């Protein structure tokens, strides 16, 4: 399957999806190092989209 760039139009929806997953882990009592690693793994293992550096930073900021 070819990899597509994450568009500006699609990114807010993707960010909200990741935000929900991070909030669920935060409610379980997970702290920043775990959440940062969790978001990194989600990004790395999602082979559907190529994500820009700015988008990666926004997603990692969700873990803070």
C-alpha positions as CSV (number, residue, x, y, z in Angstrom):
1,X,0.0,0.0,0.0
2,X,1.5,3.4,-0.9
3,X,2.1,6.0,1.8
4,X,0.3,9.3,1.5
5,X,1.2,12.6,3.0
6,X,-1.0,13.8,5.9
7,X,-2.9,16.7,4.5
8,X,-3.8,19.9,6.5
9,X,-7.4,19.0,6.0
10,X,-7.0,15.4,7.5
11,X,-4.6,16.3,10.3
12,X,-7.1,17.8,12.8
13,X,-9.2,14.7,12.8
14,X,-6.0,12.5,13.2
15,X,-4.8,14.8,16.1
16,X,-8.2,14.5,17.8
17,X,-8.0,10.7,17.5
18,X,-4.5,10.6,19.1
19,X,-5.7,13.1,21.8
20,X,-8.5,10.8,22.8
21,X,-6.1,7.8,23.1
22,X,-3.6,9.8,25.1
23,X,-6.3,11.1,27.5
24,X,-7.5,7.5,28.1
25,X,-3.9,6.5,29.1
26,X,-3.6,9.7,31.2
27,X,-6.7,8.7,33.1
28,X,-5.1,5.3,33.8
29,X,-2.4,7.2,35.6
30,X,0.3,7.1,33.0
31,X,2.9,9.9,33.2
32,X,4.8,12.0,30.6
33,X,7.6,9.5,29.7
34,X,5.1,6.8,29.0
35,X,2.7,9.1,27.1
36,X,5.6,10.5,25.0
37,X,6.7,7.0,24.1
38,X,3.1,5.9,23.4
39,X,2.5,8.8,20.9
40,X,5.9,8.1,19.3
41,X,4.9,4.4,18.8
42,X,1.5,5.4,17.4
43,X,3.1,7.6,14.8
44,X,5.9,5.2,13.9
45,X,3.6,2.2,13.4
46,X,0.9,4.0,11.4
47,X,2.0,3.2,7.9
48,X,-0.9,4.9,6.2
49,X,0.5,8.4,6.3
50,X,3.7,10.3,6.1
51,X,3.7,13.0,8.8
52,X,5.7,16.2,8.7
53,X,8.0,17.3,11.5
54,X,5.6,20.1,12.5
55,X,2.8,17.6,12.7
56,X,4.9,15.3,14.8
57,X,5.7,18.1,17.2
58,X,2.0,18.9,17.6
59,X,1.2,15.3,18.3
60,X,4.0,15.0,20.9
61,X,2.8,18.1,22.6
62,X,-0.4,16.2,23.4
63,X,1.6,14.0,25.8
64,X,2.6,17.0,27.9
